[in-house]
């Protein structure tokens, strides 16, 4: 790929890739990693879906390629900071630095313009906010996976009809009152959690709901996921942080649109 086609960023944040899960859009992430160069990469939890792998072994070549691509970026000089989530929490037993990769519980990132940003996965807030999900708590990951699989079946039919993709799980997350309340409560809890660290902003993942917005005086960023939204946060060399979003990254056409949102 010509170097003039590659975007260069000071920092990139990704989370919730869920390698080992059939719903993971590993090919989309590979494409993103090929098209974007970076100095520092934060993997903000749930890179590997150990919960799913315990149920059944699923590890296609594309998932192995993602690991190899991340390691290759490290060998080429990128600093990689791995923050374990709830699906890959076993990594938390190996805190420390291993070559270009540092595994730590959370991190404080300082932007070019001097803002301090707390980075953590977000499952730490579950005990505070999950009660607002009501019955949705009990279907948990199984229910979410079922919605993803139903989305795949629906989109197969839509493609036969010449229609674009549509996400059932995204529709549910955007329409069900309890889910909307949960997302709002999670965002507020993340901001409260960050106050103990005296920071200007917070980056997290976990809830698969990508956004970049200000809550009070705090910049709140959620990386989204690589199961549906295929989103990442990037910091430019002026310190601005943007959300790169493409809902159809996994079936990307040459003219596919990449939407970038600025939150400052």
VENWO-V572595 format. One line per field, one symbol per residue. phi: phi as a letter, one per 20 degrees, with the letter a starting at -180 (. if undefined). Layout:
# VENWO-V572595
phi=???
This chain:
# VENWO-V572595
phi=.gffeeedcfbcccblelgndfefeffffgffffecebeccdeenlfdefgfffeaebbfgfffffgffffffffeofeddddfdeecfgffecfqdcmedddbfbbdddfgenfecfdbfpffegfedfffelffgfelffffffffffgfffffffffemdffbdffffffecfgfffffffffffffffgfffdldeabdbcmelcfabbedmddedccfmacdcflcbdcdeednfdcdecbfdgfcfegdgedecddcc
